[in-house]
Amino acid sequence: MKNRSMLLCLLVVGFATALWAQHGEQHYVPDSDPLVRNKLEQWQDLKFGLLMHWGAYSQWGIVESWSICSEDEGWCRRSLDDYTLYKAQYEALKSTFNPTQFDPGKWARAARKAGMKYVVFTTKHHDGFCMFDTKLTDYKVTDPGCPFHTHRRANIAKEVFDAFRAEGLWTGAYFSKPDWHSPYYWWPNFATADRNVNYDPDAYPERWEKFIEFTHGQILELMSDYGPMDILWLDGGWVAKKSEEQIRQAYEGRLDGSPSGFVKSRVVNQDIRMGELVKKARAKQPGLIVVDRAVPGPYQNYLTPENRVPEKTLPYPWESCIIAGGGWSWVHNAKYRSPTSVIGTLVDIVSKGGNLLLNIAPDPNGLWDPEAYELLEEVGSWIEINGEAIYATQPIEPYKEGRVCLTQKKDGTCYVIYLAEEGQAGPPAEIGLSALQPREDATLVMLGSETKLAWKKAGEGFRVTIPMNLCENPPCRYAWVIRVSSLKK
């Protein structure tokens, strides 16, 4: 039995690797820990989570962290010609960060009512400013140099995690592996050419060891002092172990002109001993899901396509992180996605076996934009009627056909979900699929209604008629779900 299970595992991994390569992505390595595998199965049933980027940078309404990195991109250029002055002003944002209207309970209630089941919060972004009470640096929200440190909710990460757990949500700690404030990562002795460590860790192993100790220490603080943690969501995938062969290939690629761009093609061995770190973290939090983003291997328990949805289903755990409005961090006059767009994206992702992690960014005062609450309220109203077609479902071929998506429960119940176009008030008079059929004795009902729907075969598929009263007075907006009690085998 063990040999057969191992063979099946290898076949699954091989198939996943081939399909991942087909999509131009990385391969997936299943975790060997049964507690982690069990937790991942539970996580895959949650389907809908909240991501929040928040830090001192929010005061300027700019992209998080990136403007202090010297890489030349339009989205992260500085407002001053003098980099040294700009960086000093940026780091001084600590001295003015005072979000006195911070009320995480209000966020948590809105997230729960919207149907979200877990939260991932930025405890520290690349700039190194800590939104938790770390003992390893004074560049933090609880330091006396930050005016918010006297507030009863000064330990922001703890307040967020406690509030969301109180509403029944899982909690995840976003943590940036690179730290551009730490002298053990960006050593003041050298210029900072790009996002990478600005010295050679192999040439200065004692200094790099201090950075490893610093990183492990901060993560273990989060795993020890902030309650039960479900997910450790690590960003900054360039901080990873690189072999001499990887470095050589990257160097040769620069010489022949591929990949383009001098700075971003620099590859540096930045081994922070992930195996050791994960072992220590899971000793504190058994079964902890670890997401070492964009680093292929056993510590990327699920994959995270960013601001996009894969074209097809993927044979391993995955989550699309999507911006709800503006940017990852708060910006002035942000334009939010419509409920039609967010619900359509959620359904599209779930039909392909993934989770949606929707990002909402708090402002400098600790508030969400009113539009964020309005959006979540609309999503929650839809989820209240149609949630059974979302949670604890699995993909079923053909996954999506035109404006119709499919999901399925483990008991065989199928859901046909028709996605509205922007401004569409009700479903069409007929909805069809070409590749599957209900059983002869199947019952078809639109969720939110008790009316049984008539259907007929159409080739290898079927077509279902929507009565005029449901077309004109549908039970919800944005997408309409037909429950099919059983499918023809």
C-alpha positions as CSV (number, residue, x, y, z in Angstrom):
1,M,0.0,0.0,0.0
2,K,2.8,2.4,0.8
3,N,4.5,1.8,-2.5
4,R,1.2,2.3,-4.4
5,S,0.6,5.6,-2.5
6,M,4.1,6.8,-3.3
7,L,3.6,6.0,-7.0
8,L,0.3,7.8,-7.0
9,C,1.9,10.8,-5.3
10,L,4.7,10.9,-7.8
11,L,2.2,10.7,-10.7
12,V,0.2,13.6,-9.3
13,V,3.4,15.7,-8.7
14,G,4.6,14.9,-12.2
15,F,1.3,15.9,-13.7
16,A,1.2,19.1,-11.7
17,T,4.8,19.9,-12.7
18,A,4.0,19.4,-16.4
19,L,0.9,21.6,-16.3
20,W,2.6,24.3,-14.2
21,A,5.4,24.4,-16.8
22,Q,2.7,24.6,-19.6
23,H,1.5,27.8,-17.9
24,G,5.0,29.2,-17.6
25,E,5.0,29.0,-13.9
26,Q,6.8,27.1,-11.1
27,H,6.4,23.5,-10.1
28,Y,4.7,22.4,-6.9
29,V,6.2,20.2,-4.2
30,P,3.6,18.7,-1.7
31,D,4.4,19.0,2.0
32,S,5.2,15.7,3.7
33,D,3.7,16.8,7.1
34,P,0.2,15.2,7.5
35,L,-0.9,18.1,9.7
36,V,-0.1,20.6,7.0
37,R,-1.8,18.5,4.3
38,N,-4.9,18.4,6.4
39,K,-4.8,22.1,7.1
40,L,-4.4,22.8,3.4
41,E,-7.5,20.8,2.6
42,Q,-9.4,22.8,5.1
43,W,-8.0,26.1,3.7
44,Q,-9.0,25.1,0.1
45,D,-12.6,24.9,1.4
46,L,-12.5,28.5,2.7
47,K,-12.3,30.1,-0.8
48,F,-12.4,33.7,0.2
49,G,-10.0,35.8,2.2
50,L,-8.9,39.3,3.0
51,L,-5.4,40.8,2.5
52,M,-4.4,44.1,4.0
53,H,-1.3,46.2,3.2
54,W,-0.9,48.9,5.8
55,G,2.1,50.8,7.2
56,A,3.7,54.2,7.7
57,Y,3.9,54.6,3.9
58,S,0.1,54.9,3.8
59,Q,0.5,58.5,5.0
60,W,1.8,59.5,1.6
61,G,-0.7,57.4,-0.4
62,I,2.1,55.7,-2.4
63,V,3.1,52.2,-3.4
64,E,4.2,50.3,-0.3
65,S,8.0,50.3,0.3
66,W,9.2,50.3,-3.3
67,S,10.0,54.0,-3.7
68,I,13.1,53.5,-1.4
69,C,14.4,50.8,-3.8
70,S,16.6,52.3,-6.5
71,E,15.1,50.2,-9.3
72,D,13.9,52.3,-12.1
73,E,10.2,51.6,-12.6
74,G,7.4,54.1,-13.3
75,W,5.2,52.8,-10.5
76,C,7.9,53.3,-7.8
77,R,9.8,56.4,-8.7
78,R,10.5,59.0,-6.0
79,S,9.0,62.4,-5.7
80,L,12.5,64.0,-5.1
81,D,15.7,63.9,-7.2
82,D,17.8,63.5,-4.1
83,Y,17.6,59.8,-3.1
84,T,19.3,60.2,0.3
85,L,16.9,63.0,1.3
86,Y,13.9,61.1,0.1
87,K,14.9,57.9,2.0
88,A,15.4,60.0,5.2
89,Q,12.0,61.6,4.8
90,Y,10.4,58.2,4.1
91,E,11.9,56.6,7.2
92,A,10.8,59.6,9.2
93,L,7.2,58.6,8.5
94,K,7.5,56.6,11.7
95,S,7.4,59.8,13.7
96,T,4.0,60.9,12.3
97,F,2.2,57.6,12.0
98,N,-0.8,57.9,14.4
99,P,-3.9,56.0,13.1
100,T,-6.1,56.9,16.1
101,Q,-9.3,55.8,14.4
102,F,-8.0,52.2,14.0
103,D,-10.9,49.8,14.9
104,P,-10.1,46.3,13.7
105,G,-13.3,44.9,15.1
106,K,-15.2,46.9,12.5
107,W,-13.0,45.5,9.7
108,A,-13.5,42.0,11.0
109,R,-17.3,42.2,11.2
110,A,-17.4,43.6,7.6
111,A,-15.1,40.8,6.4
112,R,-17.2,38.1,8.1
113,K,-20.5,39.5,6.7
114,A,-18.9,39.6,3.2
115,G,-18.2,35.8,3.5
116,M,-14.5,36.1,4.0
117,K,-13.0,33.2,6.0
118,Y,-9.4,34.2,6.6
119,V,-7.2,37.3,6.8
120,V,-3.6,37.9,5.9
121,F,-2.1,41.1,7.4
122,T,1.2,42.8,6.7
123,T,3.2,42.6,9.9
124,K,6.2,43.9,8.0
125,H,6.7,45.0,4.4
126,H,10.1,45.3,2.6
127,D,10.8,48.7,4.2
128,G,11.2,47.0,7.5
129,F,8.7,49.0,9.5
130,C,7.1,46.6,11.9
131,M,3.3,46.7,12.7
132,F,3.9,44.5,15.7
133,D,5.8,44.8,19.0
134,T,9.1,43.2,18.0
135,K,11.9,43.3,20.5
136,L,14.6,43.1,17.7
137,T,14.4,46.7,16.2
138,D,13.1,50.1,17.2
139,Y,11.7,50.6,13.7
140,K,8.2,49.7,14.8
141,V,4.8,51.1,15.6
142,T,5.2,50.5,19.3
143,D,8.5,52.5,19.6
144,P,8.4,55.8,21.6
145,G,9.5,57.5,18.4
146,C,6.1,56.7,16.9
147,P,3.2,58.8,18.3
148,F,0.8,55.8,18.1
149,H,2.8,53.9,20.7
150,T,0.8,55.2,23.6
151,H,-2.5,54.1,22.1
152,R,-4.2,51.1,23.8
153,R,-4.2,49.3,20.3
154,A,-0.6,50.2,19.6
155,N,0.4,46.6,18.9
156,I,-1.5,46.7,15.6
157,A,-0.9,43.1,14.4
158,K,-2.1,41.6,17.7
159,E,-5.2,43.7,17.6
160,V,-5.9,42.7,14.0
161,F,-5.4,39.0,14.6
162,D,-7.5,39.0,17.9
163,A,-10.3,40.9,16.2
164,F,-10.6,38.6,13.2
165,R,-10.3,35.4,15.3
166,A,-13.2,36.7,17.4
167,E,-15.3,36.8,14.2
168,G,-14.3,33.2,13.4
169,L,-11.7,33.9,10.7
170,W,-8.4,32.2,10.2
171,T,-5.3,34.4,10.6
172,G,-2.2,34.7,8.5
173,A,0.9,36.8,9.0
174,Y,2.4,38.5,5.9
175,F,6.1,38.9,6.5
176,S,8.7,40.4,4.2
177,K,11.9,38.3,4.1
178,P,14.0,41.2,2.8
179,D,14.3,44.1,5.2
180,W,15.6,47.3,3.7
181,H,15.9,49.0,7.1
182,S,18.1,46.4,8.7
183,P,21.8,47.1,8.5
184,Y,22.3,43.4,8.2
185,Y,20.5,43.4,4.8
186,W,21.2,46.9,3.4
187,W,24.6,47.5,5.0
188,P,25.3,51.3,5.1
189,N,28.9,50.5,4.0
190,F,27.7,49.9,0.5
191,A,25.3,51.5,-2.0
192,T,21.9,49.8,-2.5
193,A,21.8,48.9,-6.2
194,D,18.5,47.1,-6.1
195,R,16.0,45.0,-4.0
196,N,18.7,42.4,-3.1
197,V,21.0,42.4,-0.1
198,N,23.7,45.0,-1.0
199,Y,26.7,42.9,-0.1
200,D,27.8,39.3,-0.9
201,P,26.6,37.0,1.9
202,D,29.3,34.5,1.0
203,A,32.0,37.2,1.4
204,Y,30.6,38.4,4.8
205,P,29.1,35.3,6.4
206,E,29.1,36.8,9.9
207,R,27.0,39.7,8.9
208,W,24.6,37.5,6.9
209,E,24.3,35.2,9.9
210,K,23.1,38.2,12.0
211,F,20.4,38.8,9.4
212,I,19.3,35.2,9.5
213,E,19.1,35.4,13.3
214,F,17.1,38.6,13.1
215,T,14.7,37.2,10.5
216,H,14.2,33.9,12.5
217,G,13.8,35.9,15.7
218,Q,11.0,38.2,14.3
219,I,9.1,35.3,12.8
220,L,9.3,33.3,16.0
221,E,8.0,36.3,17.9
222,L,4.9,36.3,15.6
223,M,4.5,32.5,16.1
224,S,4.8,32.8,19.9
225,D,3.1,36.0,21.1
226,Y,0.2,36.6,18.7
227,G,-2.2,33.7,19.3
228,P,-3.0,30.7,17.0
229,M,-1.6,31.3,13.6
230,D,-2.8,29.5,10.5
231,I,-0.7,30.9,7.7
232,L,2.8,32.4,7.4
233,W,2.7,34.3,4.1
234,L,6.3,35.2,3.2
235,D,7.0,37.8,0.5
236,G,10.2,38.7,-1.2
237,G,10.9,35.5,-3.2
238,W,14.4,36.8,-4.2
239,V,15.6,36.1,-0.7
240,A,16.2,32.4,-1.2
241,K,19.0,29.9,-1.5
242,K,20.7,30.0,-5.0
243,S,23.1,27.4,-6.3
244,E,26.3,28.4,-8.1
245,E,24.7,27.0,-11.3
246,Q,21.7,29.4,-10.9
247,I,24.0,32.4,-10.4
248,R,26.1,31.3,-13.4
249,Q,23.1,31.0,-15.6
250,A,21.7,34.3,-14.5
251,Y,25.1,36.0,-15.2
252,E,25.3,34.4,-18.7
253,G,21.7,35.5,-19.4
254,R,22.8,39.1,-18.7
255,L,25.7,38.8,-21.1
256,D,23.6,37.6,-24.0
257,G,20.9,40.2,-23.3
258,S,18.3,37.9,-21.7
259,P,16.6,38.5,-19.4
260,S,16.3,42.2,-20.0
261,G,17.2,44.8,-17.4
262,F,20.5,44.9,-15.5
263,V,19.2,45.4,-12.0
264,K,16.3,42.9,-11.9
265,S,18.4,40.1,-13.4
266,R,21.0,40.2,-10.6
267,V,20.9,36.9,-8.7
268,V,22.4,36.7,-5.2
269,N,22.6,33.6,-2.9
270,Q,20.4,34.7,0.1
271,D,19.9,31.5,2.0
272,I,18.0,32.2,5.2
273,R,17.8,28.4,6.0
274,M,14.1,28.0,5.4
275,G,14.0,24.4,6.5
276,E,15.3,25.3,9.9
277,L,13.0,28.3,10.1
278,V,9.9,26.3,9.2
279,K,10.7,23.6,11.7
280,K,11.0,26.1,14.5
281,A,7.8,27.9,13.4
282,R,5.8,24.7,13.3
283,A,7.1,23.7,16.7
284,K,5.2,26.8,17.9
285,Q,2.2,26.4,15.5
286,P,1.7,22.8,14.5
287,G,0.3,22.4,11.0
288,L,1.2,25.9,10.0
289,I,0.7,26.6,6.3
290,V,3.8,28.3,4.9
291,V,3.7,30.3,1.7
292,D,7.3,31.0,0.6
293,R,6.1,33.0,-2.4
294,A,7.7,32.3,-5.8
295,V,10.3,29.9,-4.3
296,P,9.7,26.5,-5.8
297,G,10.1,23.8,-3.1
298,P,8.5,22.2,0.0
299,Y,7.9,25.6,1.8
300,Q,5.5,27.0,-0.8
301,N,2.5,25.1,0.4
302,Y,0.2,27.0,-2.0
303,L,1.0,29.2,-5.0
304,T,-0.1,32.8,-5.3
305,P,-0.8,34.3,-8.8
306,E,-0.7,38.1,-8.3
307,N,-3.5,40.3,-9.7
308,R,-4.5,37.7,-12.3
309,V,-6.6,34.6,-12.6
310,P,-5.1,31.5,-14.3
311,E,-6.8,30.5,-17.6
312,K,-7.4,26.9,-16.4
313,T,-7.7,24.9,-13.3
314,L,-4.5,24.0,-11.5
315,P,-3.8,20.6,-9.8
316,Y,-2.5,22.0,-6.5
317,P,-3.5,24.5,-3.9
318,W,-3.5,28.1,-5.1
319,E,-4.8,31.6,-4.4
320,S,-5.1,34.7,-6.5
321,C,-4.3,37.9,-4.6
322,I,-6.4,40.7,-6.2
323,I,-6.6,44.4,-5.5
324,A,-10.1,45.6,-4.6
325,G,-9.4,49.3,-5.4
326,G,-6.5,51.7,-5.9
327,G,-3.2,49.8,-5.1
328,W,-2.0,47.3,-2.7
329,S,-1.5,50.1,-0.2
330,W,-3.9,53.0,0.3
331,V,-4.0,55.7,-2.4
332,H,-6.0,58.9,-2.7
333,N,-9.3,58.7,-4.6
334,A,-9.0,55.0,-5.2
335,K,-11.4,53.5,-7.7
336,Y,-12.9,50.3,-6.5
337,R,-13.9,47.3,-8.5
338,S,-17.7,46.8,-8.9
339,P,-19.6,44.0,-7.1
340,T,-20.1,42.5,-10.6
341,S,-16.4,42.3,-11.1
342,V,-15.5,41.0,-7.6
343,I,-18.2,38.3,-7.6
344,G,-17.4,37.3,-11.1
345,T,-13.7,37.0,-10.2
346,L,-14.5,35.0,-7.1
347,V,-16.7,32.6,-9.0
348,D,-14.1,32.3,-11.8
349,I,-11.3,31.5,-9.3
350,V,-13.4,29.0,-7.3
351,S,-14.6,27.2,-10.5
352,K,-10.9,26.5,-11.2
353,G,-10.1,25.3,-7.7
354,G,-8.5,28.4,-6.3
355,N,-9.1,30.9,-3.5
356,L,-9.5,34.6,-3.8
357,L,-7.5,36.9,-1.5
358,L,-9.0,40.3,-1.9
359,N,-6.8,43.3,-0.8
360,I,-8.3,46.3,1.0
361,A,-5.9,49.0,2.2
362,P,-6.5,51.1,5.4
363,D,-5.8,54.8,5.2
364,P,-3.4,56.8,7.4
365,N,-6.0,57.3,10.1
366,G,-6.8,53.5,10.4
367,L,-10.0,53.7,8.3
368,W,-11.3,51.8,5.2
369,D,-12.7,53.9,2.4
370,P,-16.5,53.9,2.5
371,E,-16.5,52.3,-1.0
372,A,-14.7,49.2,0.5
373,Y,-17.6,48.7,3.0
374,E,-20.2,49.2,0.2
375,L,-18.4,46.6,-1.9
376,L,-18.2,44.0,0.8
377,E,-21.8,44.5,1.8
378,E,-22.9,43.8,-1.8
379,V,-20.6,40.7,-2.0
380,G,-22.0,39.5,1.4
381,S,-25.6,39.8,0.2
382,W,-24.8,37.6,-2.8
383,I,-22.8,35.1,-0.6
384,E,-25.7,34.9,1.8
385,I,-27.9,33.4,-0.9
386,N,-25.3,31.6,-3.0
387,G,-22.5,30.6,-0.6
388,E,-23.2,26.9,-0.9
389,A,-22.0,27.1,-4.5
390,I,-18.7,28.6,-3.3
391,Y,-17.5,27.0,0.0
392,A,-16.2,23.4,0.1
393,T,-16.6,23.0,-3.6
394,Q,-14.4,21.4,-6.2
395,P,-13.8,22.1,-9.9
396,I,-15.7,20.1,-12.5
397,E,-15.1,20.0,-16.2
398,P,-15.5,22.1,-18.4
399,Y,-15.1,24.6,-15.4
400,K,-16.2,27.5,-17.5
401,E,-18.1,28.0,-20.7
402,G,-18.8,31.5,-21.9
403,R,-20.5,33.3,-19.0
404,V,-21.2,30.1,-17.1
405,C,-19.0,28.7,-14.4
406,L,-19.3,25.3,-12.6
407,T,-18.6,24.1,-9.1
408,Q,-19.4,20.8,-7.5
409,K,-19.9,19.5,-3.9
410,K,-18.3,16.2,-2.8
411,D,-21.7,14.6,-2.8
412,G,-22.1,15.3,-6.5
413,T,-24.4,18.3,-6.3
414,C,-23.4,20.7,-9.2
415,Y,-23.8,24.4,-9.4
416,V,-24.2,26.3,-12.7
417,I,-23.3,29.9,-12.1
418,Y,-24.2,32.5,-14.7
419,L,-22.1,35.6,-14.5
420,A,-23.8,38.9,-15.2
421,E,-22.4,41.5,-17.5
422,E,-21.9,44.9,-15.9
423,G,-25.3,46.5,-15.4
424,Q,-27.3,43.3,-16.2
425,A,-30.3,43.2,-14.0
426,G,-31.4,39.6,-14.3
427,P,-30.6,36.2,-15.9
428,P,-31.4,35.3,-19.5
429,A,-34.5,33.3,-20.3
430,E,-32.3,30.3,-21.1
431,I,-28.9,29.0,-19.8
432,G,-27.1,26.2,-21.5
433,L,-24.0,24.0,-21.4
434,S,-22.6,21.8,-24.1
435,A,-20.5,19.3,-22.1
436,L,-22.6,17.8,-19.3
437,Q,-26.2,16.8,-18.5
438,P,-28.3,16.3,-15.4
439,R,-29.6,12.9,-14.5
440,E,-33.1,12.2,-15.8
441,D,-34.5,12.5,-12.2
442,A,-32.4,15.5,-11.3
443,T,-34.0,18.6,-9.7
444,L,-32.9,22.0,-10.8
445,V,-33.5,25.1,-8.7
446,M,-32.2,28.7,-8.7
447,L,-30.6,29.4,-5.3
448,G,-32.8,31.9,-3.4
449,S,-36.0,30.5,-5.1
450,E,-38.1,27.3,-4.6
451,T,-39.2,27.2,-8.2
452,K,-38.2,24.0,-10.0
453,L,-36.7,24.7,-13.4
454,A,-37.5,22.9,-16.6
455,W,-34.6,21.6,-18.7
456,K,-34.0,19.6,-21.9
457,K,-31.1,17.8,-23.5
458,A,-29.1,19.6,-26.2
459,G,-26.6,17.2,-27.8
460,E,-24.1,16.2,-25.1
461,G,-25.3,19.2,-22.9
462,F,-28.5,20.7,-21.8
463,R,-30.5,23.9,-21.6
464,V,-32.5,25.2,-18.7
465,T,-35.4,27.6,-19.0
466,I,-35.6,30.5,-16.5
467,P,-39.2,31.6,-15.9
468,M,-40.1,35.2,-16.6
469,N,-40.8,36.0,-12.9
470,L,-37.2,35.0,-12.1
471,C,-35.8,36.9,-15.0
472,E,-37.6,40.1,-13.9
473,N,-37.3,39.5,-10.1
474,P,-34.2,37.5,-9.5
475,P,-33.3,36.5,-5.9
476,C,-30.0,38.3,-6.2
477,R,-27.8,40.5,-8.4
478,Y,-24.5,40.0,-10.2
479,A,-24.6,36.2,-10.8
480,W,-27.3,33.6,-10.7
481,V,-26.8,30.0,-9.5
482,I,-28.7,26.9,-10.5
483,R,-28.3,23.9,-8.2
484,V,-28.4,20.6,-10.1
485,S,-29.1,17.8,-7.7
486,S,-27.2,15.1,-9.7
487,L,-25.4,14.7,-13.0
488,K,-25.5,12.0,-15.6
489,K,-22.4,9.8,-15.2
